[in-house]
Amino acid sequence: MSIKQDVFADLDVVTDDGAVLATNTSTLSITTIAAATDRPEQVVGVHFMNPVPVMDGVEVVVGEKTALGVVEVAHAFAESLEKETWEANDKPGFVSNRILMPWINEGVRALDEGVATKDDIDRGMKLGTNVPMGPLELADHIGLDVCLDATETLHEQLGERFRPAYLLTRKVEAGDLGKKTGAGFYEYY
């Protein structure tokens, strides 16, 4: 958060007064980031889904003081990139990660507790819910470190129901971050 606030404080000084200040963040508060500027009404979240080249969605996050016109600019910008948008208020995890991270986290718990193999967990979720990837495969694509960070943020803000799974923490500590390191829940060689 402190890095984002420093960057936005600098942007506040070096950009034109009418500039929209946008950030891509999956869990950090837009309102808190905007507080580092003298124009919080011009700060908006533009949360691209990962992996960006593959995913069609962008979550537009509205801070406590974000102006309606700025929200409209954010939607138009994302749509100009041929993305589809939805809107979320600046609440912990917004829409996407508020729902996605517990789903991934529970998939990790199910694996750690021996409910099923990683393949059967992912296969069951793909076939049972019509999603393109199961929670473990998706976590590998996002990056286990990113998933852990987002889940820890939700845990801090929303309590015990968002506590990160032990196995997720253990994998990150071991450096197994998913596709980007060649190993996570699956191997990528």
NUBAKOL-901300 format. One record per atom (N, C-alpha, C): x, y, z; residue in one letter. Coordinates in steps of 0.2 Angstrom, whole numbers, padded with zeros to 4 digits, always signed. Each point is the difference from the previous one (the first is absolute). Layout:
<atoms>
XYZa ...
</atoms>
This chain:
<atoms>
+0004-0006+0000m -0004+0006+0000m +0004+0006+0000m +0006+0000+0004s +0004+0006+0000s +0003+0002-0006s +0002-0005-0004i +0003+0001-0007i -0006+0004-0004i -0006-0003+0000k -0005+0003-0004k -0002+0007+0002k +0000+0001+0006q -0001+0007+0003q +0005+0005-0003q +0007-0003+0001d +0005+0005-0002d +0000+0001-0008d -0002-0005-0004v -0001+0001-0007v -0005+0005-0001v -0006-0001+0003f -0006+0005-0001f +0002+0007+0002f +0003+0000+0006a +0002+0007+0002a +0004+0004-0005a +0005-0004-0003d +0004+0003-0006d -0004+0001-0006d -0005-0004-0002l -0004+0001-0006l -0004+0006+0001l -0002+0001+0006d -0004+0006+0002d +0003+0007-0002d +0007-0001+0001v +0004+0006-0001v +0002+0001-0008v +0001-0005-0003v +0003+0000-0007v -0005-0001-0006v -0007-0001+0002t -0005-0001-0005t -0004+0006-0001t -0003+0001-0005d -0005+0005-0001d -0006+0000+0005d -0003+0005+0002d -0005+0001+0005d -0006-0005-0002d -0001-0001-0006g -0006-0003-0002g +0001-0008-0002g +0006-0002+0001a +0002-0007-0001a -0003-0005+0005a -0002-0005-0003v -0003-0006+0003v +0006-0004+0003v +0000-0001+0006l +0005-0004+0003l -0003-0007+0002l +0003-0005-0004a -0003-0007+0001a +0006-0005+0002a -0003-0005+0004t +0005-0005+0002t -0003-0007-0001t +0004-0005-0002n -0002-0007+0000n +0002-0003+0007n -0005-0002+0003t +0002-0003+0007t -0006-0005+0001t +0002-0006+0003s -0005-0005+0001s -0003+0000+0007s +0003+0004+0005t -0003+0000+0007t +0002+0007+0003t +0004+0004-0002l +0002+0006+0004l -0006+0005-0001l -0001+0004+0005s -0006+0004+0000s +0002+0006-0004s -0005+0002-0005i +0000+0005-0004i +0000+0007+0004i -0005+0000+0005t -0001+0006+0004t +0007+0001+0004t +0003-0005+0002t +0007+0002+0004t +0005+0002-0005t +0000-0003-0006i +0005+0003-0005i -0001+0007-0002i -0007+0001-0001a -0002+0007-0002a +0001+0005+0005a +0001-0002+0007a +0001+0005+0005a +0007+0003+0000a +0004-0003-0004a +0007+0003-0001a +0000+0005-0005a -0005+0002-0003t -0001+0005-0005t -0004+0006+0003t +0000+0006-0004d -0004+0005+0001d -0007+0000-0004d +0000-0006-0004r -0006+0000-0004r -0003-0008+0000r -0002-0002+0006p -0003-0007+0001p -0005-0001-0005p -0004+0005-0002e -0006-0001-0004e +0003-0002-0007e +0006+0000-0002q +0003-0002-0007q +0003-0006+0001q +0000-0004+0005v +0004-0006+0001v -0005-0006-0001v +0001-0005-0004v -0004-0006-0001v +0004-0006-0001v -0003-0006+0002g +0003-0006-0001g -0002-0003-0007g +0005-0003-0003v -0001-0003-0007v +0004-0007+0001v -0004-0005+0003h +0003-0006+0002h -0001-0005-0006h +0006-0001-0004f +0000-0005-0005f +0001-0007+0003f -0004-0005-0003m +0000-0007+0002m +0006-0003-0003m +0003-0005+0004n +0006-0003-0002n -0001-0007-0003n +0003-0002-0005p +0005+0003-0004p -0003+0005-0005p +0002+0006+0000v -0003+0006-0004v -0001-0002-0007v +0005-0003-0004p -0002-0001-0007p -0005-0005-0001p -0002-0004+0004v -0005-0005+0000v -0007+0002+0002v +0000+0003+0006m -0006+0002+0003m -0003+0006-0003m -0007+0000-0001d -0004+0005-0003d -0002+0005+0005d +0001-0001+0007g -0004+0004+0005g +0005+0005+0003g -0003+0006+0002v +0003+0005+0003v -0005+0003+0006v +0002+0000+0006e -0004+0002+0005e +0002+0008+0002e -0005+0004-0001v +0001+0007+0001v -0002+0001+0008v +0004+0003+0004v -0001+0000+0007v -0001+0008+0002v -0005+0001+0003v -0002+0007+0002v +0002+0001+0007v +0004+0005+0001g +0002+0002+0007g -0006+0004+0003g +0001+0002+0006e -0005+0004+0004e -0001+0007-0003e +0005+0003-0004k -0001+0006-0002k +0001+0000-0008k +0000-0005-0003t +0001+0000-0007t -0006+0003-0004t +0001+0004-0004a -0005+0004-0004a -0003-0005-0006a -0006+0001-0001l -0004-0004-0005l +0003+0000-0007l +0002+0006-0002g +0004+0001-0006g +0006-0004-0001g +0004-0001+0006v +0006-0003+0000v -0001-0008-0001v -0006-0002+0003v -0002-0007+0000v -0002-0002-0008v -0003+0005-0003e -0002-0001-0007e +0006+0000-0004e +0005+0004+0001v +0006+0000-0004v +0004-0007+0001v +0000-0002+0006a +0003-0007+0001a -0003-0005-0004a -0007-0001+0000h -0004-0005-0003h +0002+0001-0008h +0000+0006-0002a +0001+0002-0008a +0008-0002-0001a +0004+0001+0004f +0007-0002-0001f +0001-0008-0001f -0003-0003+0005a +0001-0008+0000a -0004-0002-0007a -0006+0003-0001e -0004-0003-0006e +0004+0002-0006e +0004+0005-0001s +0004+0002-0005s +0005-0005-0002s +0002-0004+0006l +0005-0006-0001l -0004-0006-0001l -0006+0000-0002e -0004-0006-0002e -0001-0004+0007e -0001+0003+0005k -0001-0004+0007k -0007+0002+0002k -0003-0005+0003e -0007+0001+0003e +0001+0002+0007e -0004+0005+0003t +0001+0003+0007t -0006-0002+0004t +0001+0001+0007w -0005+0000+0005w +0003+0004+0005w -0005+0002+0004e +0002+0006+0005e +0000-0003+0007e +0004+0002+0005a +0000-0002+0007a +0002+0006+0004a -0003+0000+0006n +0001+0005+0005n +0007-0002+0003n +0003+0005+0003d +0006-0001+0003d -0001-0003+0007d -0001-0007+0000k -0001-0004+0006k +0006-0006-0001k +0002-0003+0005p +0005-0004+0000p -0001-0006-0005p +0005+0000-0005g +0000-0005-0005g -0004+0001-0006g -0004+0006+0001f -0005+0002-0006f -0004-0006-0001f -0003-0001-0006v -0004-0006-0002v +0005-0006-0001v +0004+0001-0005s +0004-0006-0003s +0004-0004+0006s +0004+0004+0003n +0004-0004+0005n -0003-0001+0007n -0005+0003+0001r -0005-0001+0006r -0002-0007-0001r -0002-0002-0006i -0003-0007-0001i +0005-0005-0003i +0005+0002-0004l +0005-0004-0003l +0005-0003+0005l +0003+0005+0004m +0005-0003+0005m -0002-0005+0005m -0006+0001+0003p -0003-0006+0004p -0001-0006-0004p -0002+0000-0006w -0001-0006-0004w +0007-0003-0001w +0005+0004-0002i +0007-0003-0001i +0002-0003+0007i +0000+0004+0005n +0002-0002+0007n -0003-0007+0002n -0007+0000-0001e -0003-0007+0002e +0002-0005-0005e +0002+0001-0006g +0003-0005-0004g +0006-0003+0003g +0004+0005+0002v +0007-0002+0003v -0001-0004+0006v -0005+0002+0005r -0002-0003+0006r -0002-0007-0002r -0004-0001-0005a -0003-0007-0002a +0006-0004-0002a +0005+0002-0003l +0006-0004-0002l +0004-0001+0006l +0001+0005+0004d +0004-0002+0006d -0003-0005+0005d -0007+0000+0000e -0003-0004+0005e -0002-0007-0003e +0003-0001-0007g -0001-0007-0003g -0007-0001-0002g -0004+0005-0002v -0007-0001-0002v +0000-0003-0007v +0005+0002-0004a +0001-0003-0007a +0007+0002-0002a +0002-0003-0006t +0006+0002-0003t -0001+0007-0003t +0006+0003-0002k -0001+0007-0003k -0003-0001-0007k +0001-0005-0003d -0004-0001-0007d -0007-0001+0001d -0002-0003+0005d -0007-0001+0001d -0004+0006+0003d +0004+0004+0004i -0003+0006+0002i -0001+0005-0005i +0005+0000-0005d -0001+0005-0006d -0005-0003-0004d +0000-0006-0002r -0005-0003-0004r -0007+0000+0002r -0001-0001+0007g -0006+0000+0003g -0003+0007-0001g +0004+0005+0001m -0002+0007+0000m -0002+0002-0007m +0004-0002-0005k -0001+0002-0007k -0006-0003-0002k -0001-0007+0001l -0006-0003-0002l -0006+0002+0004l +0001+0001+0006g -0006+0001+0004g -0002+0008+0000g +0004+0004-0002t -0002+0007+0000t +0001+0004-0006t +0002-0004-0005n +0001+0003-0007n +0005+0006+0000n +0005-0001+0004v +0006+0005-0001v +0005-0003-0004v +0004+0005-0003p +0006-0003-0005p +0006-0003+0004p +0001+0002+0006m +0005-0003+0004m -0002-0001+0007m +0002-0005+0003g -0001-0002+0007g +0004+0005+0005g -0001+0000+0006p +0003+0005+0005p +0008-0001+0000p +0002-0006+0000l +0007-0001+0001l +0004+0002-0007l -0003-0002-0005e +0003+0002-0007e +0000+0008-0001e -0006+0003+0002l +0000+0007+0000l +0005+0004+0005l +0000-0003+0006a +0005+0003+0004a +0007+0000-0003a +0002-0006-0003d +0007+0000-0003d +0000+0005-0005d -0005+0002-0004h +0001+0005-0006h +0000+0007+0003h -0004+0001+0006i +0000+0007+0003i +0007+0001+0003i +0003-0005+0003g +0006+0000+0005g -0002-0001+0007g +0003-0005+0003l -0002-0002+0007l +0001+0006+0005l +0006+0003-0002d +0001+0006+0004d -0005+0006+0000d -0003+0001-0006v -0005+0005-0001v -0006-0003+0004v -0002-0006-0001c -0006-0003+0004c +0001+0001+0007c +0006-0002+0003l +0001+0001+0007l +0000+0007+0002l +0003+0004-0003d -0001+0007+0002d -0007+0003+0000d -0004-0002-0005a -0007+0002-0001a -0004-0003+0006a +0001-0006+0001t -0003-0004+0006t +0002+0003+0007t +0006+0002+0001e +0002+0003+0006e -0003+0007+0001e -0001+0003-0005t -0003+0007+0000t -0007-0001+0002t -0004-0005-0003l -0007-0001+0002l +0000-0002+0007l +0004-0005+0002h +0000-0002+0007h +0001+0006+0005h +0005+0004-0002e +0001+0006+0005e -0006+0004+0000e -0004+0001-0005q -0005+0005-0001q -0007-0003+0002q -0001-0007-0001l -0006-0003+0001l +0000-0006+0005l +0005-0002+0003g +0000-0005+0005g +0002-0007-0002g -0002-0004+0005e +0002-0007-0001e -0002-0004-0006e -0006+0002-0002r -0002-0004-0006r +0004+0000-0006r +0005+0005+0000f +0004+0001-0006f +0007-0002+0002f +0002-0004+0005r +0006-0002+0002r +0003-0004-0005r +0007+0002-0003p +0003-0004-0005p +0001-0007+0002p -0001-0005-0005a +0001-0007+0002a +0008-0001+0001a +0001-0005+0005y +0007-0001+0001y +0004-0002-0006y -0003-0004-0004l +0004-0003-0006l +0002+0006-0005l -0005+0005+0000l +0002+0006-0005l +0006+0004+0003l +0000+0001+0007t +0006+0003+0003t +0006-0004-0001t +0000-0006+0001r +0005-0005+0000r +0003+0000-0007r -0004+0000-0005k +0002+0000-0007k +0004+0007-0002k -0003+0005+0002v +0004+0007-0001v +0006+0000+0003v +0000-0002+0007e +0007+0000+0003e +0005-0005-0003e -0002-0005-0003a +0004-0004-0004a +0003+0002-0007a -0003+0006-0002g +0001+0003-0006g -0004-0003-0006g -0004-0004+0001d -0005-0003-0005d -0006+0004-0001d +0001+0005-0005l -0005+0005-0001l -0004-0001-0006l +0000-0006-0003g -0004-0002-0005g +0004+0001-0007g -0004+0001-0005k +0003+0000-0007k +0006+0004-0001k +0000+0006+0004k +0006+0005-0001k +0006-0003+0003k +0000-0005+0004t +0006-0003+0003t +0001-0007-0003t -0005-0003-0004g +0001-0006-0002g -0003-0006+0004g -0002+0002+0006a -0004-0005+0005a -0004+0004+0004a -0006-0003+0002g -0005+0003+0005g -0003-0006+0002g -0007-0001-0002f -0003-0006+0002f +0001-0005-0006f +0002+0003-0006y +0002-0004-0006y +0007+0002-0002y +0003-0004-0004e +0006+0002-0003e +0000+0002-0007e +0004+0005-0002y +0000+0003-0006y +0007+0000-0003y +0002-0005-0003y +0006-0001-0003y +0000-0002-0007y 
</atoms>
